[in-house]
Amino acid sequence: MENTLYSKINIMYYLTLVAAIIETIGAIPIVGGSIIILSFESPLVALIGLYVAGLIFTIQAQNTPGANRYNIELSSVKVKFITGIVCAVIASIPFVGWILHIVMAIIMWLQYTSLMSIKNKVAKDDVIEDVKAEDVKNDNNDK
C-alpha cells in the first residue's frame, strides 16, 4: 500500500535538495553570479519553479489524511518555500542576490535535513499503523 503522505514528502525532499544545490552554486561569489548572468537568469526562473512546486506538494501533503500529526513541520516547510519564491524574485539584483543565495542555501540545507527527519517519522508511523492488532496479540502469546 502506497503512503501518499510519504511520497509527497519524498518529492519535497528531492525538490529541496535540487534547490539547495542551485542556491549553493549561486552563492559562490564570482562563479555563481557569472552563471546566473550568462544564462540570462534562467537559474532564478528554475528556482522559482522548484519553490512553487515544493509549495504545491506541501499544501497537498498538509491535506493528506494523517498529516495532522506533522502540521507544524509542514507549515515550517511551506513558509520556507514561500520565502524561496520571494528571494528568487529579488535575487536578480546583483549584490542583494548574492546575499539572498547564501541565506537561501543555508535555509534549504536545513530544510533538507528536517525533511529527512519528517520522512523517517512518517515511514515509522506507517509501519506501526500497518501492524494488525491480532499480530501483536499473537506475538505476546508466543512468549
N, C-alpha and C positions, 0 to 999 in steps of 0.2 A: 504494500500500500504506500503510495507516494504521499509524503507530507508536503503540502503546498506551502506552508509557512517556511519550512526548511529550504525548499527550492527557491523561494523569493529572497530569503536572507542570503542564500548562496550566491544568487545573481548580484545582490547588492555588495557582497563581499568582493567579487571579482571586478565589478564596476569601480569600487573604491580602490582596489589595487592598481588598476589601469590609471585612474585619476591621480593617485599618489605618485606613480612613476612619472607621468607627464608633468605634474606640478614640481617634482624634484628636478627634472631636467630644466624646466622653465626657471627655476631658482638659481641655476648656475649663472653667475653674473654676465659674462660676455657670450658664452655659448648659448644659453637659453634665450637671451634677447635676440641674438642673430638668427636662431632657428625660427623664432616667432615672427620676426620682421621679414626674413627672406621667404617664409611660406605664407606671406600675406595674412598673418594672424589666424590661419586655419587651426592651429592647436587650441586657440582660445574658443573657437566655434566647437571643436571636438569636446573640449571640457564642458562647455555649456550643455551639449548633448548628453554627455555622461552624467552630469549632475541632474538634468531633467529626468533622464531615465531612472537614475537612482531614487529620485524623489517619487516618481510614479510607483516604482516597486515597493518603496517604503510605505506609501499610502495603502497600496494593495495588501501588503503584509499586515498592516495595522487592522485592516478589515477582514482578515482571515480568521476563521474560528480558532479559538485557543490562543490568539495573540495578545489577549488582555493581560497575560502574565508578564509580557515583555513590553508593555506600553511605554514605560519610562525610557527604556533603552531605545526603542524605535522612535520615540519623539525626539530624542537627542540626535539620532541619525538623520532624521528629517530636517532638523534645524541646520545641521552641518551641510547637507546637500543644498538647502536654500542659500546658505552663506556662500557656498561654492559658486552658485549661479551668479550672485551679486558680484563676487570678487572677480570672476572670469570676465564679466562685462566691464568692470572698472580697470582690469589689468591691461587694457590696450594703452593706457598712459604709461610711457616708458619706465621711469623710476618707481612710480607707485606700483606698477605691475610686478616689478622685481620683488618688492616688499610683500605684496599680496601672494606671490608664488611661494615665497618662503613660509609665510603664515599658513597657507592652504596645504602645502606639503606636510607640515607638521600635523595639522588637523586631520588630513586624510590618512597619514600613517597611524595616528592614534585611533581613528575610526576603524581602520583595517583590523587592528588588534582587538578592539571592542566587538566588532562583528564576528571575529573568530571565537570570542567568548560566548556570544549570543548563539552562534551556530552550535557550539558544544552543548549549551544548555538545552536548546531545542531538540537536538539529537538525543540527549539523555532523557528528557521528558517524554519524547516519543517512544523510546524503548520501554520506559516504565509504564506508559499507558497501554502498550501493546500486550503486556503480560495479563493473562486471564486470571481471574480470582481462583478458579479451580486448580490452575497450575501452581499457584502459591500454596494452596491448601495441600496439594499432593506432595510438594516439596517438604513441608513441615511434618507430614506423616511418615516420610521415609526415614527420619532420624531416629 
